[in-house]
Amino acid sequence: MKTENTVWHDQHISKTQRAELKQQKPCLLWYTGLSGSGKSTIANAVDALLFQRGCHTYLLDGDNVRHGLNGDLGFSDDDRVENIRRISEVAKLFTDAGLIVSTAFISPFAADRAMAAEKLAPGEFIEVYIDTPISVCEQRDPKGLYKKARAGEIKDFTGIDSAYDVPEAPAIHVKTAELSVLECAQQIVDYLLEHDFVK
């Protein structure tokens, strides 16, 4: 439902000014991949590397956000869409603050990822495909979710009985079965350095 009788209020300090103060270019690293692919692990490793460089960052983790902001949502297709819509809006606010933002969500639908990209200025949305074979994800199964999904205890589980749209042209393609966590994280930081998001 649209909120009536509200008017956008411009702020005195711009996103450009906030970014210049931080000496970085704001962007959104959008990590997508199957459950157990390593999204949160790699996003945390990248965040740590950026922190060491003096960057101003924030990581929005899928499970953590579902404990608060999105605690009222389930895992139906409609709820997944709303989950991504909300986090896209939050991420946009954080980039407006001049931050380098990371989101670690399965975000299985290409249309939702495109919607998130459209909310940002050109070049700010960086899709990071954490590409891990489902067989490896099942072997890892850090939360025991694949076992439950295979047993029919969890419905609408991505990769089992709910679709995952593989990114067609991600900005960064990370193959976690071939690289260590640190190597994966460094690949992403190198991209940010090469494209002048950080110094």
FENPE-V903871 format. One record per pair of residues at least 12 apart in sequence whose ideal C-beta (glycine too) atoms are under 6 Angstrom apart, sorted by sequence separation. I is the first residue (numbers start at 1). GAP is how many residues later the second one is. If there is no record, write none. Layout:
BEGIN
I/GAP, I/GAP
END
This chain:
BEGIN
31/12, 47/12, 91/12, 70/13, 174/13, 43/16, 70/16, 87/16, 172/16, 172/19, 40/21, 84/23, 134/25, 92/27, 84/28, 88/28, 95/29, 24/31, 81/31, 88/31, 22/34, 58/36, 129/38, 127/40, 58/41, 129/41, 136/41, 62/42, 56/43, 57/43, 58/43, 59/43, 60/43, 61/43, 62/43, 127/43, 127/44, 128/44, 129/44, 130/44, 131/44, 132/44, 55/45, 126/45, 132/45, 108/50, 106/52, 110/55, 108/56, 109/56, 43/59, 43/61, 28/63, 40/64, 39/65, 28/67, 26/69, 26/72, 26/73, 27/73, 28/73, 29/73, 30/73, 31/73, 32/75, 22/76, 18/79, 19/79, 18/80, 15/81, 75/81, 39/91, 38/92, 37/93, 37/95, 28/96, 27/97, 28/97, 29/97, 30/97, 31/97, 33/97, 27/99, 29/99, 31/99, 34/100, 37/100, 36/101, 34/103, 36/104, 36/105, 35/110, 34/125, 45/136, 49/136, 38/138, 46/139, 41/140, 45/140, 49/140, 42/142, 46/142, 42/143, 55/143, 27/170, 25/172, 24/174
END
